[in-house]
Amino acid sequence: MNQSHGQRYVHVQALESIEPDCDALITTTPGIAVAVLTADCIPLLLISSQVVAAVHVGRKGLINNITVKVIDEMKRLGATSIHAKLGPSICGLCYEVPAVMAQEVALSHPQALALTRTGTPSLDLPKALIAVLLSQGLTFEASEICTLENSDYFSYRREKITGRNAAVVWL
């Protein structure tokens, strides 16, 4: 997918050569893999026995509630029990942002508000996303790897180039 930091998701029912502009791919088709690419944002895989999804969750996606929209769609498609896996992403100690931006995100996701090691405003997106998942009744596993701190992973903030980490799921 061409990730746009938005709230759009696309159903994938067959292999396609086009890359839709969206931030989540959902499938009910066994054998079709869906993937999300990230460099500091959260790669979120949502898994049930009937439906799976790969979701790109950054600051804007968190505000736009992409996760809740995808969970609702998965339930509409028959998912009865959904488990979430959060891959490596930038942590709250490293994701420094302007104070105004931190307050803007905290209006809808107060759990995101954090401070860096030096006491400057930051966002803890994984913590906020976990709160969303729990509010939706999901179980979860979350990586504790920070993409900025761990050079085995791409980080746009660290490298200023667009390398990508991939997370893939299928039925």
N, C-alpha and C positions, 0 to 999 in steps of 0.2 A: 504494500500500500504506500501511497505517497502521503505521509503523515503531515497533517496540517494544523496540529494543536487545536483541534476543534471538538465537535461532539457527534460527528457523523460516523455511523457504522455501516458495513456492507456484508450481506450474506454471500457466502461462497458455496456454490453447489457443484462446481466442476473446475478443472484446471483452466486457467485463463491466462492470456498473455498481456492483458491490460493491468495496470496498477491503479486501482481506484484512489481518489482523494478522500481519505477518511482517517480515523484514528482507532478503528477496531474492525477486525474481521471475525465473522461468526460462521460456523458450519455445523450442519447436522449430518453431513455426508461422511460415512466411514472411509478412511484412507486419504482424505483430503487434509493436508497440513496447512495451518494458518500460522503466520509469523508476525512478530513485531520487532522493529529495529530501534535501538536506543543508543545514546551516548552519555546521558546523565539522567534522563527521564526514567520513569519506572516502567519496565516491561512487565505487564500483568497478564498472566494466563488464568483463564476461568475454565474450570473443568467439571463436567457432569457426564453421566453415562449416555445422555441423549444429545448434548450440545456442548461444543467447546468454543472458546473465543481467545483471541490475542488482542490486547488493548495497550495502546500507548498513552501513559498517564504522566503528563508534565503539569506544571503550574496551571496552565490554561485549561487543560483537560480536567483537572481536579475542580476548578471553578465551574466549568461547563457541565459537570456531573456525567461525564462520559461513562464512568463505571456503573452508575445506577441505571443509566439508559440501557447499557448492554445486559446487565443482570435482568432487568425487566423483560428485555427481548428474549433472553435465554429461557426465562420462565414461561413466556408466551409460547415458545417453541417446544415446551415439554420438560425442561429441566426441573427436577424436583429437589435435588441436593447439589449445591455448587461448592466446589473447593477452589480457593484462590492461591496462586503462587506468584509472589513478587520477586523479581530478579534483582540483580545488582543495580544500584542507582546512586546518585549523589546524596550524601547524608545531611542531616540538619546542622551538623557542626561545620560543614563546608559550603553549603548553598547560601552564600551571602547575597542579600538583595537590599535595595533601598528600603528604608523604614516605611515609606508610603506603600510600597508594593507588599511588604509583609503584612501591614494592617489591612490592606484590601483583601488579601487571601484569608486572613483571620476572621473577617466578617462572616464568611460562610463555613470556614474550616478552622476553628480556633486551635485545634490540636496541631496545626501546621506551624504555629508561631514558635520560633526558636532563636537561639543566639549562637554565633560562632564561638570558637575557642577564645577569641579576643574580645568577645562581648558585643559584636556588631549584629544587627538584625539578620536573621536568616529564616529559611523555611525548611521544615522537616516534612517533606511530602510523603515519605513512607508511613510515618506516624499518622498523618491525616488520612491517608488511604486506608490504613488498617481500621481506623475509626469508622470509615464509610462501610467497609466490608462487614464489620461487626454489627453495625446498625441494620444491615441487610440480612443478618442471620447466617453469614457464610463462615466457614472454617478457612484457615489460611496458614501458609508457610511464607516466611519473609527472609530473604537473604540479608545478611548484615554487612555485605561488601559495599564499600563506598567506591564508586567509579573514579572519583577524583583522587582518592588516596591510594588506590591499587593500580599500578601501572600494567597489570595483566588485562585490564579492561579499557575500552575507549572512554575518554572524557573530553567533551568539547571544551569545557571550562579549563582543563589542564593543557590540552594540546592545540586549541584554536583551529582544529581541522575536523572534518566530519567523518571520522571512523564510526563504525557501528558494531554494537553487540546484538546478537540475535537470540530471540526466545521463540520456540516452536512448539505447537501442540496439535494433536489430531485424535480422532476417535478410533 
